[in-house]
Amino acid sequence: PELLGVNHLAYSPDGGLLAGGGEAVGVVIWDVKAGEVFVRIEPDDLETGTGRVRFSGDGSRFVVSSSGFLRVHD
């Protein structure tokens, strides 16, 4: 049920985190080893919905993009 509504997935470079994004769920980042939600950004907190989610090369940030909008999170 946690993955319902997720359209895009991305692993952090070290494989420790998995990010998912979708219009219905916003952004959810899971701690892979613990099997728990690490961070959640609700859809209402994203101005233009959620498209793709990507991690930076060093894994310290992730980017959410949709409809010409780009947002970087630490």
All heavy atoms as TSV, in Angstrom:
chain	resi	resn	atom	element	x	y	z
A	1	PRO	N	N	0.810	-1.212	0.000
A	1	PRO	CA	C	0.000	0.000	0.000
A	1	PRO	C	C	0.844	1.263	0.000
A	1	PRO	O	O	0.432	2.268	-0.498
A	1	PRO	CB	C	-0.827	-0.092	1.278
A	1	PRO	CG	C	-0.710	-1.484	1.773
A	1	PRO	CD	C	0.471	-2.087	1.107
A	2	GLU	N	N	2.042	1.210	0.595
A	2	GLU	CA	C	2.899	2.391	0.680
A	2	GLU	C	C	3.330	2.869	-0.712
A	2	GLU	O	O	3.558	4.038	-0.925
A	2	GLU	CB	C	4.131	2.064	1.522
A	2	GLU	CG	C	4.957	3.260	1.897
A	2	GLU	CD	C	4.291	4.139	2.940
A	2	GLU	OE1	O	3.807	3.619	3.941
A	2	GLU	OE2	O	4.268	5.365	2.746
A	3	LEU	N	N	3.446	1.961	-1.675
A	3	LEU	CA	C	3.888	2.328	-3.022
A	3	LEU	C	C	2.742	2.758	-3.919
A	3	LEU	O	O	2.978	3.214	-5.027
A	3	LEU	CB	C	4.636	1.164	-3.678
A	3	LEU	CG	C	6.023	0.877	-3.136
A	3	LEU	CD1	C	6.600	-0.364	-3.790
A	3	LEU	CD2	C	6.950	2.058	-3.354
A	4	LEU	N	N	1.512	2.624	-3.483
A	4	LEU	CA	C	0.369	2.989	-4.291
A	4	LEU	C	C	0.437	4.467	-4.658
A	4	LEU	O	O	0.576	5.317	-3.789
A	4	LEU	CB	C	-0.917	2.689	-3.517
A	4	LEU	CG	C	-2.198	2.699	-4.323
A	4	LEU	CD1	C	-2.154	1.626	-5.399
A	4	LEU	CD2	C	-3.381	2.460	-3.405
A	5	GLY	N	N	0.377	4.782	-5.926
A	5	GLY	CA	C	0.425	6.164	-6.372
A	5	GLY	C	C	1.813	6.673	-6.685
A	5	GLY	O	O	1.979	7.801	-7.121
A	6	VAL	N	N	2.839	5.851	-6.486
A	6	VAL	CA	C	4.214	6.251	-6.815
A	6	VAL	C	C	4.463	5.996	-8.296
A	6	VAL	O	O	4.241	4.889	-8.784
A	6	VAL	CB	C	5.239	5.477	-5.949
A	6	VAL	CG1	C	6.654	5.738	-6.429
A	6	VAL	CG2	C	5.092	5.867	-4.495
A	7	ASN	N	N	4.903	7.037	-9.003
A	7	ASN	CA	C	5.153	6.928	-10.442
A	7	ASN	C	C	6.634	6.843	-10.786
A	7	ASN	O	O	6.974	6.372	-11.861
A	7	ASN	CB	C	4.552	8.128	-11.170
A	7	ASN	CG	C	3.057	8.207	-11.001
A	7	ASN	OD1	O	2.376	7.203	-11.014
A	7	ASN	ND2	N	2.553	9.406	-10.815
A	8	HIS	N	N	7.491	7.343	-9.907
A	8	HIS	CA	C	8.930	7.392	-10.188
A	8	HIS	C	C	9.707	6.973	-8.948
A	8	HIS	O	O	9.349	7.348	-7.831
A	8	HIS	CB	C	9.352	8.804	-10.596
A	8	HIS	CG	C	8.621	9.299	-11.790
A	8	HIS	ND1	N	8.945	8.913	-13.065
A	8	HIS	CD2	C	7.565	10.124	-11.915
A	8	HIS	CE1	C	8.114	9.489	-13.923
A	8	HIS	NE2	N	7.261	10.229	-13.241
A	9	LEU	N	N	10.774	6.200	-9.158
A	9	LEU	CA	C	11.630	5.752	-8.066
A	9	LEU	C	C	13.083	6.084	-8.374
A	9	LEU	O	O	13.483	6.091	-9.536
A	9	LEU	CB	C	11.514	4.236	-7.872
A	9	LEU	CG	C	10.166	3.700	-7.399
A	9	LEU	CD1	C	10.145	2.182	-7.495
A	9	LEU	CD2	C	9.881	4.157	-5.983
A	10	ALA	N	N	13.857	6.336	-7.321
A	10	ALA	CA	C	15.303	6.578	-7.483
A	10	ALA	C	C	16.014	6.155	-6.208
A	10	ALA	O	O	15.553	6.458	-5.102
A	10	ALA	CB	C	15.576	8.061	-7.744
A	11	TYR	N	N	17.121	5.428	-6.369
A	11	TYR	CA	C	17.975	5.069	-5.247
A	11	TYR	C	C	19.027	6.136	-5.027
A	11	TYR	O	O	19.500	6.753	-5.988
A	11	TYR	CB	C	18.698	3.749	-5.517
A	11	TYR	CG	C	17.897	2.524	-5.155
A	11	TYR	CD1	C	17.239	1.802	-6.128
A	11	TYR	CD2	C	17.814	2.093	-3.841
A	11	TYR	CE1	C	16.505	0.666	-5.811
A	11	TYR	CE2	C	17.080	0.965	-3.500
A	11	TYR	CZ	C	16.435	0.265	-4.493
A	11	TYR	OH	O	15.715	-0.851	-4.170
A	12	SER	N	N	19.428	6.328	-3.763
A	12	SER	CA	C	20.571	7.189	-3.466
A	12	SER	C	C	21.821	6.476	-3.982
A	12	SER	O	O	21.812	5.257	-4.168
A	12	SER	CB	C	20.677	7.442	-1.964
A	12	SER	OG	O	20.888	6.231	-1.263
A	13	PRO	N	N	22.906	7.219	-4.236
A	13	PRO	CA	C	24.120	6.609	-4.783
A	13	PRO	C	C	24.666	5.438	-3.958
A	13	PRO	O	O	25.189	4.485	-4.522
A	13	PRO	CB	C	25.119	7.762	-4.816
A	13	PRO	CG	C	24.278	8.980	-4.951
A	13	PRO	CD	C	23.047	8.673	-4.139
A	14	ASP	N	N	24.500	5.479	-2.636
A	14	ASP	CA	C	25.001	4.376	-1.805
A	14	ASP	C	C	23.978	3.251	-1.638
A	14	ASP	O	O	24.241	2.243	-0.997
A	14	ASP	CB	C	25.451	4.880	-0.440
A	14	ASP	CG	C	24.311	5.403	0.432
A	14	ASP	OD1	O	23.129	5.359	0.006
A	14	ASP	OD2	O	24.603	5.854	1.547
A	15	GLY	N	N	22.781	3.421	-2.212
A	15	GLY	CA	C	21.748	2.403	-2.138
A	15	GLY	C	C	21.013	2.348	-0.817
A	15	GLY	O	O	20.158	1.492	-0.608
A	16	GLY	N	N	21.301	3.266	0.088
A	16	GLY	CA	C	20.692	3.246	1.412
A	16	GLY	C	C	19.303	3.846	1.486
A	16	GLY	O	O	18.541	3.549	2.400
A	17	LEU	N	N	18.968	4.706	0.526
A	17	LEU	CA	C	17.662	5.356	0.511
A	17	LEU	C	C	16.983	5.121	-0.828
A	17	LEU	O	O	17.644	5.052	-1.869
A	17	LEU	CB	C	17.799	6.869	0.742
A	17	LEU	CG	C	18.423	7.317	2.054
A	17	LEU	CD1	C	18.624	8.831	2.048
A	17	LEU	CD2	C	17.564	6.900	3.244
A	18	LEU	N	N	15.674	5.015	-0.805
A	18	LEU	CA	C	14.870	4.874	-2.011
A	18	LEU	C	C	13.824	5.971	-1.981
A	18	LEU	O	O	13.064	6.090	-1.010
A	18	LEU	CB	C	14.195	3.501	-2.049
A	18	LEU	CG	C	13.206	3.261	-3.185
A	18	LEU	CD1	C	13.923	3.303	-4.538
A	18	LEU	CD2	C	12.493	1.932	-2.997
A	19	ALA	N	N	13.787	6.799	-3.015
A	19	ALA	CA	C	12.823	7.891	-3.106
A	19	ALA	C	C	11.758	7.542	-4.126
A	19	ALA	O	O	12.052	6.973	-5.182
A	19	ALA	CB	C	13.524	9.184	-3.516
A	20	GLY	N	N	10.531	7.879	-3.797
A	20	GLY	CA	C	9.424	7.678	-4.718
A	20	GLY	C	C	8.600	8.944	-4.796
A	20	GLY	O	O	8.452	9.660	-3.804
A	21	GLY	N	N	8.087	9.232	-5.986
A	21	GLY	CA	C	7.271	10.425	-6.157
A	21	GLY	C	C	6.047	10.133	-6.986
A	21	GLY	O	O	6.073	9.268	-7.863
A	22	GLY	N	N	4.979	10.853	-6.699
A	22	GLY	CA	C	3.742	10.711	-7.450
A	22	GLY	C	C	2.743	11.765	-7.018
A	22	GLY	O	O	2.826	12.290	-5.909
A	23	GLU	N	N	1.808	12.075	-7.899
A	23	GLU	CA	C	0.812	13.109	-7.622
A	23	GLU	C	C	0.033	12.828	-6.340
A	23	GLU	O	O	-0.249	13.720	-5.570
A	23	GLU	CB	C	-0.161	13.226	-8.799
A	23	GLU	CG	C	0.466	13.762	-10.062
A	23	GLU	CD	C	0.888	15.211	-9.955
A	23	GLU	OE1	O	0.236	15.988	-9.232
A	23	GLU	OE2	O	1.886	15.567	-10.591
A	24	ALA	N	N	-0.307	11.581	-6.103
A	24	ALA	CA	C	-1.151	11.238	-4.952
A	24	ALA	C	C	-0.389	11.144	-3.642
A	24	ALA	O	O	-0.966	11.342	-2.577
A	24	ALA	CB	C	-1.864	9.910	-5.213
A	25	VAL	N	N	0.918	10.852	-3.711
A	25	VAL	CA	C	1.680	10.616	-2.471
A	25	VAL	C	C	2.684	11.704	-2.152
A	25	VAL	O	O	3.243	11.716	-1.058
A	25	VAL	CB	C	2.420	9.262	-2.520
A	25	VAL	CG1	C	1.438	8.133	-2.624
A	25	VAL	CG2	C	3.451	9.228	-3.627
A	26	GLY	N	N	2.943	12.620	-3.077
A	26	GLY	CA	C	4.006	13.607	-2.876
A	26	GLY	C	C	5.344	12.934	-3.057
A	26	GLY	O	O	5.572	12.250	-4.048
A	27	VAL	N	N	6.219	13.063	-2.076
A	27	VAL	CA	C	7.530	12.414	-2.107
A	27	VAL	C	C	7.695	11.604	-0.827
A	27	VAL	O	O	7.416	12.094	0.263
A	27	VAL	CB	C	8.674	13.454	-2.208
A	27	VAL	CG1	C	10.026	12.779	-2.097
A	27	VAL	CG2	C	8.575	14.229	-3.511
A	28	VAL	N	N	8.131	10.371	-0.987
A	28	VAL	CA	C	8.416	9.514	0.151
A	28	VAL	C	C	9.828	8.970	-0.033
A	28	VAL	O	O	10.178	8.508	-1.119
A	28	VAL	CB	C	7.419	8.337	0.253
A	28	VAL	CG1	C	7.735	7.477	1.469
A	28	VAL	CG2	C	5.996	8.848	0.314
A	29	ILE	N	N	10.653	9.065	1.022
A	29	ILE	CA	C	11.994	8.489	0.981
A	29	ILE	C	C	12.073	7.442	2.076
A	29	ILE	O	O	11.784	7.722	3.236
A	29	ILE	CB	C	13.077	9.560	1.171
A	29	ILE	CG1	C	12.979	10.595	0.050
A	29	ILE	CG2	C	14.467	8.917	1.189
A	29	ILE	CD1	C	13.979	11.710	0.127
A	30	TRP	N	N	12.433	6.224	1.675
A	30	TRP	CA	C	12.527	5.108	2.603
A	30	TRP	C	C	13.975	4.802	2.934
A	30	TRP	O	O	14.854	4.874	2.068
A	30	TRP	CB	C	11.922	3.841	1.996
A	30	TRP	CG	C	10.464	3.892	1.750
A	30	TRP	CD1	C	9.465	3.550	2.625
A	30	TRP	CD2	C	9.796	4.274	0.542
A	30	TRP	NE1	N	8.244	3.705	2.033
A	30	TRP	CE2	C	8.417	4.148	0.759
A	30	TRP	CE3	C	10.246	4.725	-0.708
A	30	TRP	CZ2	C	7.473	4.439	-0.227
A	30	TRP	CZ3	C	9.322	5.027	-1.682
A	30	TRP	CH2	C	7.950	4.878	-1.431
A	31	ASP	N	N	14.229	4.445	4.170
A	31	ASP	CA	C	15.504	3.873	4.590
A	31	ASP	C	C	15.421	2.399	4.214
A	31	ASP	O	O	14.601	1.656	4.751
A	31	ASP	CB	C	15.690	4.046	6.099
A	31	ASP	CG	C	16.983	3.466	6.608
A	31	ASP	OD1	O	17.324	2.315	6.229
A	31	ASP	OD2	O	17.656	4.137	7.395
A	32	VAL	N	N	16.247	1.973	3.261
A	32	VAL	CA	C	16.135	0.634	2.707
A	32	VAL	C	C	16.397	-0.443	3.756
A	32	VAL	O	O	15.637	-1.406	3.869
A	32	VAL	CB	C	17.085	0.472	1.492
A	32	VAL	CG1	C	17.076	-0.947	0.982
A	32	VAL	CG2	C	16.694	1.448	0.386
A	33	LYS	N	N	17.451	-0.300	4.539
A	33	LYS	CA	C	17.784	-1.318	5.548
A	33	LYS	C	C	16.724	-1.414	6.637
A	33	LYS	O	O	16.331	-2.497	7.048
A	33	LYS	CB	C	19.145	-1.036	6.175
A	33	LYS	CG	C	20.293	-1.393	5.285
A	33	LYS	CD	C	21.598	-1.263	6.029
A	33	LYS	CE	C	22.746	-1.670	5.127
A	33	LYS	NZ	N	24.025	-1.575	5.804
A	34	ALA	N	N	16.268	-0.282	7.131
A	34	ALA	CA	C	15.289	-0.274	8.217
A	34	ALA	C	C	13.883	-0.601	7.717
A	34	ALA	O	O	13.029	-1.018	8.498
A	34	ALA	CB	C	15.279	1.082	8.917
A	35	GLY	N	N	13.648	-0.376	6.408
A	35	GLY	CA	C	12.321	-0.617	5.860
A	35	GLY	C	C	11.283	0.371	6.348
A	35	GLY	O	O	10.103	0.066	6.417
A	36	GLU	N	N	11.740	1.580	6.691
A	36	GLU	CA	C	10.855	2.600	7.245
A	36	GLU	C	C	10.926	3.888	6.439
A	36	GLU	O	O	11.924	4.166	5.780
A	36	GLU	CB	C	11.250	2.902	8.687
A	36	GLU	CG	C	11.131	1.724	9.613
A	36	GLU	CD	C	11.609	2.038	11.024
A	36	GLU	OE1	O	12.134	3.146	11.254
A	36	GLU	OE2	O	11.469	1.165	11.880
A	37	VAL	N	N	9.863	4.679	6.544
A	37	VAL	CA	C	9.856	5.989	5.902
A	37	VAL	C	C	10.853	6.882	6.629
A	37	VAL	O	O	10.820	7.009	7.847
A	37	VAL	CB	C	8.446	6.610	5.921
A	37	VAL	CG1	C	8.484	8.041	5.423
A	37	VAL	CG2	C	7.493	5.769	5.089
A	38	PHE	N	N	11.744	7.500	5.853
A	38	PHE	CA	C	12.771	8.395	6.384
A	38	PHE	C	C	12.293	9.846	6.306
A	38	PHE	O	O	12.445	10.611	7.241
A	38	PHE	CB	C	14.060	8.184	5.580
A	38	PHE	CG	C	15.211	9.033	5.992
A	38	PHE	CD1	C	15.823	8.853	7.213
A	38	PHE	CD2	C	15.702	10.004	5.137
A	38	PHE	CE1	C	16.901	9.642	7.591
A	38	PHE	CE2	C	16.778	10.783	5.502
A	38	PHE	CZ	C	17.381	10.601	6.724
A	39	VAL	N	N	11.705	10.203	5.161
A	39	VAL	CA	C	11.188	11.562	4.936
A	39	VAL	C	C	9.914	11.454	4.112
A	39	VAL	O	O	9.818	10.624	3.211
A	39	VAL	CB	C	12.205	12.429	4.143
A	39	VAL	CG1	C	11.607	13.764	3.752
A	39	VAL	CG2	C	13.478	12.634	4.923
A	40	ARG	N	N	8.949	12.283	4.433
A	40	ARG	CA	C	7.728	12.362	3.617
A	40	ARG	C	C	7.407	13.835	3.380
A	40	ARG	O	O	7.397	14.628	4.317
A	40	ARG	CB	C	6.555	11.687	4.311
A	40	ARG	CG	C	5.258	11.749	3.514
A	40	ARG	CD	C	4.087	11.161	4.267
A	40	ARG	NE	N	4.265	9.757	4.566
A	40	ARG	CZ	C	3.906	8.752	3.770
A	40	ARG	NH1	N	3.360	9.009	2.597
A	40	ARG	NH2	N	4.091	7.498	4.140
A	41	ILE	N	N	7.147	14.169	2.137
A	41	ILE	CA	C	6.674	15.512	1.772
A	41	ILE	C	C	5.292	15.317	1.168
A	41	ILE	O	O	5.143	14.663	0.134
A	41	ILE	CB	C	7.617	16.206	0.778
A	41	ILE	CG1	C	9.023	16.315	1.363
A	41	ILE	CG2	C	7.078	17.585	0.407
A	41	ILE	CD1	C	10.058	16.845	0.389
A	42	GLU	N	N	4.296	15.846	1.831
A	42	GLU	CA	C	2.919	15.672	1.388
A	42	GLU	C	C	2.674	16.409	0.072
A	42	GLU	O	O	3.309	17.442	-0.193
A	42	GLU	CB	C	1.956	16.190	2.461
A	42	GLU	CG	C	2.064	15.463	3.795
A	42	GLU	CD	C	1.665	14.002	3.703
A	42	GLU	OE1	O	0.852	13.632	2.825
A	42	GLU	OE2	O	2.157	13.214	4.534
A	43	PRO	N	N	1.731	15.923	-0.740
A	43	PRO	CA	C	1.436	16.579	-2.020
A	43	PRO	C	C	1.091	18.057	-1.876
A	43	PRO	O	O	1.469	18.869	-2.718
A	43	PRO	CB	C	0.246	15.793	-2.566
A	43	PRO	CG	C	0.296	14.479	-1.888
A	43	PRO	CD	C	0.925	14.726	-0.549
A	44	ASP	N	N	0.390	18.425	-0.805
A	44	ASP	CA	C	0.003	19.831	-0.598
A	44	ASP	C	C	1.199	20.734	-0.342
A	44	ASP	O	O	1.102	21.955	-0.498
A	44	ASP	CB	C	-0.978	19.954	0.564
A	44	ASP	CG	C	-2.319	19.310	0.255
A	44	ASP	OD1	O	-2.602	19.062	-0.933
A	44	ASP	OD2	O	-3.073	19.043	1.211
A	45	ASP	N	N	2.336	20.161	0.065
A	45	ASP	CA	C	3.540	20.947	0.325
A	45	ASP	C	C	4.373	21.171	-0.937
A	45	ASP	O	O	5.395	21.844	-0.893
A	45	ASP	CB	C	4.416	20.259	1.378
A	45	ASP	CG	C	3.729	20.216	2.735
A	45	ASP	OD1	O	2.896	21.107	3.004
A	45	ASP	OD2	O	4.011	19.295	3.510
A	46	LEU	N	N	3.944	20.599	-2.047
A	46	LEU	CA	C	4.636	20.754	-3.327
A	46	LEU	C	C	3.751	21.596	-4.236
A	46	LEU	O	O	2.620	21.231	-4.521
A	46	LEU	CB	C	4.902	19.382	-3.961
A	46	LEU	CG	C	5.778	18.461	-3.120
A	46	LEU	CD1	C	5.711	17.040	-3.665
A	46	LEU	CD2	C	7.210	18.950	-3.108
A	47	GLU	N	N	4.273	22.723	-4.678
A	47	GLU	CA	C	3.448	23.684	-5.406
A	47	GLU	C	C	2.862	23.169	-6.707
A	47	GLU	O	O	1.781	23.543	-7.099
A	47	GLU	CB	C	4.252	24.967	-5.681
A	47	GLU	CG	C	4.489	25.779	-4.434
A	47	GLU	CD	C	5.941	25.820	-4.049
A	47	GLU	OE1	O	6.795	25.544	-4.899
A	47	GLU	OE2	O	6.229	26.106	-2.884
A	48	THR	N	N	3.571	22.302	-7.405
A	48	THR	CA	C	3.106	21.898	-8.735
A	48	THR	C	C	2.927	20.400	-8.882
A	48	THR	O	O	2.981	19.870	-9.967
A	48	THR	CB	C	4.101	22.367	-9.814
A	48	THR	OG1	O	5.364	21.730	-9.578
A	48	THR	CG2	C	4.252	23.854	-9.829
A	49	GLY	N	N	2.721	19.697	-7.788
A	49	GLY	CA	C	2.626	18.244	-7.878
A	49	GLY	C	C	4.012	17.632	-7.919
A	49	GLY	O	O	5.010	18.311	-7.721
A	50	THR	N	N	4.064	16.360	-8.181
A	50	THR	CA	C	5.340	15.659	-8.142
A	50	THR	C	C	5.569	14.909	-9.432
A	50	THR	O	O	4.707	14.162	-9.879
A	50	THR	CB	C	5.368	14.655	-6.974
A	50	THR	OG1	O	5.109	15.369	-5.785
A	50	THR	CG2	C	6.700	13.973	-6.871
A	51	GLY	N	N	6.723	15.096	-10.000
A	51	GLY	CA	C	7.103	14.347	-11.172
A	51	GLY	C	C	8.215	13.394	-10.836
A	51	GLY	O	O	8.024	12.407	-10.156
A	52	ARG	N	N	9.409	13.733	-11.226
A	52	ARG	CA	C	10.561	12.863	-11.011
A	52	ARG	C	C	11.330	13.254	-9.749
A	52	ARG	O	O	11.363	14.412	-9.380
A	52	ARG	CB	C	11.467	12.919	-12.219
A	52	ARG	CG	C	10.755	12.462	-13.467
A	52	ARG	CD	C	11.705	12.321	-14.628
A	52	ARG	NE	N	10.980	11.962	-15.816
A	52	ARG	CZ	C	10.715	10.709	-16.166
A	52	ARG	NH1	N	11.118	9.721	-15.426
A	52	ARG	NH2	N	10.055	10.452	-17.270
A	53	VAL	N	N	11.932	12.244	-9.146
A	53	VAL	CA	C	12.741	12.441	-7.952
A	53	VAL	C	C	14.129	11.879	-8.238
A	53	VAL	O	O	14.251	10.766	-8.749
A	53	VAL	CB	C	12.127	11.695	-6.741
A	53	VAL	CG1	C	12.964	11.905	-5.507
A	53	VAL	CG2	C	10.703	12.148	-6.505
A	54	ARG	N	N	15.176	12.654	-7.949
A	54	ARG	CA	C	16.555	12.209	-8.171
A	54	ARG	C	C	17.427	12.657	-7.016
A	54	ARG	O	O	17.195	13.710	-6.423
A	54	ARG	CB	C	17.130	12.807	-9.463
A	54	ARG	CG	C	16.423	12.379	-10.724
A	54	ARG	CD	C	16.776	10.931	-11.071
A	54	ARG	NE	N	16.175	10.532	-12.306
A	54	ARG	CZ	C	15.051	9.841	-12.415
A	54	ARG	NH1	N	14.385	9.505	-11.349
A	54	ARG	NH2	N	14.580	9.497	-13.577
A	55	PHE	N	N	18.457	11.858	-6.712
A	55	PHE	CA	C	19.441	12.216	-5.702
A	55	PHE	C	C	20.635	12.885	-6.371
A	55	PHE	O	O	20.960	12.584	-7.522
A	55	PHE	CB	C	19.937	10.964	-4.962
A	55	PHE	CG	C	18.970	10.448	-3.952
A	55	PHE	CD1	C	18.035	9.486	-4.299
A	55	PHE	CD2	C	18.976	10.932	-2.654
A	55	PHE	CE1	C	17.132	8.996	-3.368
A	55	PHE	CE2	C	18.072	10.456	-1.715
A	55	PHE	CZ	C	17.153	9.484	-2.083
A	56	SER	N	N	21.321	13.759	-5.615
A	56	SER	CA	C	22.576	14.339	-6.098
A	56	SER	C	C	23.638	13.239	-6.121
A	56	SER	O	O	23.472	12.183	-5.510
A	56	SER	CB	C	23.028	15.491	-5.196
A	56	SER	OG	O	23.286	15.017	-3.883
A	57	GLY	N	N	24.730	13.489	-6.809
A	57	GLY	CA	C	25.798	12.502	-6.953
A	57	GLY	C	C	26.375	12.021	-5.641
A	57	GLY	O	O	26.760	10.856	-5.509
A	58	ASP	N	N	26.415	12.902	-4.634
A	58	ASP	CA	C	26.959	12.488	-3.332
A	58	ASP	C	C	25.868	12.027	-2.361
A	58	ASP	O	O	26.143	11.640	-1.242
A	58	ASP	CB	C	27.786	13.608	-2.708
A	58	ASP	CG	C	26.975	14.843	-2.345
A	58	ASP	OD1	O	25.740	14.863	-2.554
A	58	ASP	OD2	O	27.582	15.806	-1.852
A	59	GLY	N	N	24.599	12.079	-2.796
A	59	GLY	CA	C	23.499	11.600	-1.970
A	59	GLY	C	C	23.045	12.544	-0.876
A	59	GLY	O	O	22.149	12.218	-0.109
A	60	SER	N	N	23.623	13.736	-0.804
A	60	SER	CA	C	23.280	14.657	0.285
A	60	SER	C	C	22.007	15.461	0.012
A	60	SER	O	O	21.449	16.056	0.927
A	60	SER	CB	C	24.438	15.619	0.541
A	60	SER	OG	O	24.630	16.473	-0.569
A	61	ARG	N	N	21.552	15.469	-1.233
A	61	ARG	CA	C	20.359	16.225	-1.610
A	61	ARG	C	C	19.519	15.400	-2.566
A	61	ARG	O	O	20.012	14.492	-3.219
A	61	ARG	CB	C	20.749	17.526	-2.300
A	61	ARG	CG	C	21.482	18.479	-1.417
A	61	ARG	CD	C	21.736	19.783	-2.146
A	61	ARG	NE	N	22.375	20.708	-1.250
A	61	ARG	CZ	C	23.638	21.073	-1.340
A	61	ARG	NH1	N	24.384	20.611	-2.306
A	61	ARG	NH2	N	24.153	21.913	-0.469
A	62	PHE	N	N	18.247	15.771	-2.650
A	62	PHE	CA	C	17.416	15.179	-3.682
A	62	PHE	C	C	16.623	16.285	-4.361
A	62	PHE	O	O	16.385	17.348	-3.795
A	62	PHE	CB	C	16.507	14.067	-3.143
A	62	PHE	CG	C	15.454	14.510	-2.174
A	62	PHE	CD1	C	14.166	14.768	-2.597
A	62	PHE	CD2	C	15.740	14.637	-0.829
A	62	PHE	CE1	C	13.187	15.156	-1.704
A	62	PHE	CE2	C	14.774	15.021	0.081
A	62	PHE	CZ	C	13.493	15.285	-0.357
A	63	VAL	N	N	16.262	16.036	-5.605
A	63	VAL	CA	C	15.590	17.024	-6.435
A	63	VAL	C	C	14.227	16.477	-6.831
A	63	VAL	O	O	14.102	15.308	-7.203
A	63	VAL	CB	C	16.423	17.317	-7.707
A	63	VAL	CG1	C	15.695	18.262	-8.639
A	63	VAL	CG2	C	17.785	17.871	-7.335
A	64	VAL	N	N	13.223	17.328	-6.757
A	64	VAL	CA	C	11.881	16.997	-7.211
A	64	VAL	C	C	11.575	17.915	-8.379
A	64	VAL	O	O	11.736	19.133	-8.273
A	64	VAL	CB	C	10.843	17.222	-6.089
A	64	VAL	CG1	C	9.449	16.916	-6.589
A	64	VAL	CG2	C	11.190	16.410	-4.860
A	65	SER	N	N	11.159	17.340	-9.505
A	65	SER	CA	C	10.840	18.173	-10.666
A	65	SER	C	C	9.467	17.814	-11.210
A	65	SER	O	O	9.041	16.663	-11.166
A	65	SER	CB	C	11.890	17.989	-11.762
A	65	SER	OG	O	11.852	16.665	-12.252
A	66	SER	N	N	8.773	18.844	-11.707
A	66	SER	CA	C	7.468	18.636	-12.322
A	66	SER	C	C	7.032	19.917	-13.002
A	66	SER	O	O	7.216	21.006	-12.460
A	66	SER	CB	C	6.433	18.243	-11.271
A	66	SER	OG	O	5.187	18.040	-11.865
A	67	SER	N	N	6.469	19.784	-14.173
A	67	SER	CA	C	5.874	20.916	-14.890
A	67	SER	C	C	6.785	22.134	-14.944
A	67	SER	O	O	6.351	23.248	-14.677
A	67	SER	CB	C	4.536	21.297	-14.253
A	67	SER	OG	O	3.679	20.198	-14.217
A	68	GLY	N	N	8.061	21.941	-15.265
A	68	GLY	CA	C	8.988	23.054	-15.381
A	68	GLY	C	C	9.467	23.607	-14.056
A	68	GLY	O	O	10.101	24.644	-13.995
A	69	PHE	N	N	9.152	22.947	-12.968
A	69	PHE	CA	C	9.496	23.405	-11.631
A	69	PHE	C	C	10.544	22.456	-11.055
A	69	PHE	O	O	10.435	21.240	-11.184
A	69	PHE	CB	C	8.231	23.377	-10.765
A	69	PHE	CG	C	8.432	23.803	-9.340
A	69	PHE	CD1	C	8.581	25.135	-9.005
A	69	PHE	CD2	C	8.455	22.864	-8.323
A	69	PHE	CE1	C	8.746	25.526	-7.688
A	69	PHE	CE2	C	8.616	23.234	-7.007
A	69	PHE	CZ	C	8.758	24.577	-6.705
A	70	LEU	N	N	11.566	23.000	-10.426
A	70	LEU	CA	C	12.636	22.204	-9.842
A	70	LEU	C	C	12.838	22.644	-8.392
A	70	LEU	O	O	12.938	23.838	-8.104
A	70	LEU	CB	C	13.928	22.409	-10.628
A	70	LEU	CG	C	15.118	21.583	-10.253
A	70	LEU	CD1	C	14.883	20.137	-10.638
A	70	LEU	CD2	C	16.358	22.101	-10.966
A	71	ARG	N	N	12.871	21.678	-7.483
A	71	ARG	CA	C	13.035	22.003	-6.058
A	71	ARG	C	C	14.110	21.089	-5.484
A	71	ARG	O	O	14.035	19.874	-5.618
A	71	ARG	CB	C	11.703	21.784	-5.353
A	71	ARG	CG	C	11.673	22.232	-3.935
A	71	ARG	CD	C	10.241	22.179	-3.445
A	71	ARG	NE	N	10.166	22.482	-2.035
A	71	ARG	CZ	C	9.057	22.517	-1.340
A	71	ARG	NH1	N	7.911	22.272	-1.922
A	71	ARG	NH2	N	9.080	22.784	-0.060
A	72	VAL	N	N	15.101	21.670	-4.801
A	72	VAL	CA	C	16.201	20.911	-4.216
A	72	VAL	C	C	15.998	20.852	-2.708
A	72	VAL	O	O	15.675	21.851	-2.077
A	72	VAL	CB	C	17.563	21.572	-4.533
A	72	VAL	CG1	C	18.696	20.793	-3.887
A	72	VAL	CG2	C	17.771	21.679	-6.031
A	73	HIS	N	N	16.188	19.647	-2.132
A	73	HIS	CA	C	16.025	19.434	-0.685
A	73	HIS	C	C	17.300	18.863	-0.115
A	73	HIS	O	O	17.928	18.005	-0.728
A	73	HIS	CB	C	14.881	18.448	-0.422
A	73	HIS	CG	C	13.567	18.905	-0.948
A	73	HIS	ND1	N	12.680	19.607	-0.180
A	73	HIS	CD2	C	12.996	18.776	-2.168
A	73	HIS	CE1	C	11.603	19.879	-0.900
A	73	HIS	NE2	N	11.770	19.388	-2.116
A	74	ASP	N	N	17.661	19.316	1.076
A	74	ASP	CA	C	18.824	18.753	1.786
A	74	ASP	C	C	18.391	17.555	2.604
A	74	ASP	O	O	17.335	17.485	3.122
A	74	ASP	CB	C	19.456	19.780	2.726
A	74	ASP	CG	C	20.092	20.907	1.938
A	74	ASP	OD1	O	20.630	20.666	0.866
A	74	ASP	OD2	O	20.029	22.051	2.450
